[in-house]
Amino acid sequence: MIGQLLDRRYRVDSPIARGGMSTVYRGLDLRLDRPVAIKVMDPQFASDPAFVSRFEFEARAVARLKHPSLVAVYDQGHDQGHAFLVMELVEGGTLRELLRERGPMPPHAVAAVAGPVLSALAVAHRAGLVHRDVKPENVLISDTGEVKIADFGLVRAAAASTTTSNSVILGTAAYLSPEQVTSGIADTRSDVYSMGILMFELLTGHPPFTGDTSLSVAYQRVNQDVPRPGSYIVGVPPQFDDLVAEATHREPAHRFRDAGAMADALQSVADELDLPDYRVPAPRRSAEHLSHAVPRDATAADSAAPTAHVARQQPPTSDLHTPTQHTPVQHTPVQHTPLQHTKVVTGVTPRPDAPVDAAEQPATFADAGTRVRPRGDYPFPDFAAERQRSRRSLAVWLLAILVLAVALAAGGWWLGSGRYTAVPPLDGLDRGAAVEAVEAAGLSYVVRGEYSDSAEPDVLLGTDPESGGRVERSGTVALRVSLGKPTVPTLPAGGDRTASESALRERTFVPVEGGEAFSSTIPVGAVAAFEPASGVALPVGSQVRLIYSKGAAPVEIPDVSGMPEGKARAALEDAGLVVGDVESRFDAKIEGGHAVGTSPKTGRTVDSGSTVTLTVSDAVSVPSMLGRTVGSARDELTRLGLDVEVRRLASSDKSLVIRQTPGSGDLVRPGSTVTLTSLP
């Protein structure tokens, strides 16, 4: 494939990695001039329509997903008998290569890897897709620290995920869920199980189950629970043990429902442990880096021996259906030239008057066939040119020394006194004039308030540094401005003792013990008041007494019987009590709407601010109905909530009432019956 052009657009440059069903190459999109990753399906699977359909489904399924931690799919096609997929090229390496280089990871690094992967899987799960092959080989880490999940070649729609190929077990043995091993069924919880196994390996450096064959590894998880990472590595937080245990439960119903739920749980653990942010490093000697280091021409030249080239460029991968193969590296034998000693042939020296024919001049050879000129033809050096070059070199060196001396002098001056300036004199100036003088000197300023017994507010007390002092150029001068006499601060909410003392000290006051007092709003032991009171101006450094609360003062519940409800409520509140519930009760002696009593009862002593229940009479006063028509009397009594019974000779509401029972002014219960007698 090296050097081939797919779809007249994508040039195949060098291999990166090989899996069970395809090979990934580094390539170049000639139309857009950008590097890409090209996944080419192995020819042995080209005759399997089911596999080809699944391979094409990868492009359609993943291209619909948008997430920064998902490897983007650019294109898909067929050319020269090859089915290929064009994807985003992640400059970096795989998580497997990083584990080989660095071993187990600390919790904050595990969270930095698993978080983006779970977020990307959550997007796929919400779209109805299942990855089915989550493993370190499919997690890519870029040189800029981005973590991405790749190889959705085995994903299926969640609705159709209960079917599986008869010839291929989908997924990798070390990361299969129990239900995938026993029935081939996979859903979002199967990806959660694989993520739990992946986190176990990140924490411990190895998978939880090992065996002689892939099938033995796969079937161990059917009857065995995944052990806790903390049992292998000391210091693994219990929260991570619990997270892995819930993700790898053998019963799918007891796991996280999907990657989104597991991502939320991981974020909660990270917040609880206050894990720091971490940039995941890319592996240094990854297959992708090696493929980038090999020139395209050299790669094309090696295409005559592709087996040896792949062995040099990419680490072996393994899964359940493709055993790892190690191809021996082919070395080209090196031809060593035997040592040759210098051979000198001396010719006859010609006489000055006898010119020598160049054809008759003997040749001289030295060291590996290098021809040396005869002595008579040796060019003598130009001494004038040599002296000129020497003078130029001396001038360059003198100039370099001069520049260095000037730089050292300037640096010494700057470090000594050049970077400093003096604070301008500001004595006697007000705040506005002082600000103008500081800014005119090229300095910035901050205002620092200080309390003073003698200076009025906003009067300049001085500067820091003082006038004439040294400060760095473009430095800052603190203007000490008077705040006037300090006043006692407002009591902090709730009377917190520490906050109260801090508020006093900020205003130069010295807090001292001042005794106790009753308070219905401040808890016992907290500061109930300052003495002098808040807002009083005092000299700088004065003492302020802290009055502590000893709780609410005792209050005797007053007698409110017979009072209208409003007056009774006011009487209780004036006594320092809080009226809670208002209950209704019939009392034949107290008119309706008037207080019957309280709970606790009258005369009881309670703390000020306590809550009491007020009982109000619901008695109804029967009005006089004598001389009124039956219809009018019935309407009035019904409005008052009373039942009416009429005794009369004629069935007419215009009859006049001559007698009523109960009588006028009697107090009865609501709903009582009033009997009327009428004539005619």
Secondary structure, DSSP 8 states (H G I E B T S, - for coil): -TT-EETTTEEEEEEEEE-SSEEEEEEEETTTTEEEEEEEE-GGGTT-HHHHHHHHHHHHHHHT---TTB--EEEEEEETTEEEEEEE--SEEEHHHHHHHH-S--HHHHHHHHHHHHHHHHHHHHTTEE-----GGGEEEETTS-EEE---TT-EEGGGTT---SS---S-GGG--HHHHHT----HHHHHHHHHHHHHHHHHSS-S---SSHHHHHHHHHHS----GGGTSTT--HHHHHHHHHHT-SSGGGS-SSHHHHHHHHHHHHHHHT---------TT-HHHHHHHS-HHHHHHHTTSHHHHHHHHS-----SSS-----------------------------TTS---TTTS--EEETTTEEE--GGG-----HHHHHHHHHHHHHHHHHHHHHHHHHHHHHHHIIIIITEEE----TT--HHHHHHHHHHTT-EEEEEEE--SSS-TT-EEEEES-TT-EEETT-EEEEEEE--S-B-----GGG-HHHHHHHHHHTT-EEEEEEEE--SSS-TTSEEEEES-TT-B--TT-EEEEEEE----EEE----TTSBHHHHHHHHHHTT-EEEEEEEE--TTS-TTBEEEEES-TT-EEETT-EEEEEEE--EE----TTSBHHHHHHHHHHTT-EEEEEESS--TTSEEEEEES-TT-EE-TT-EEEEEEE-
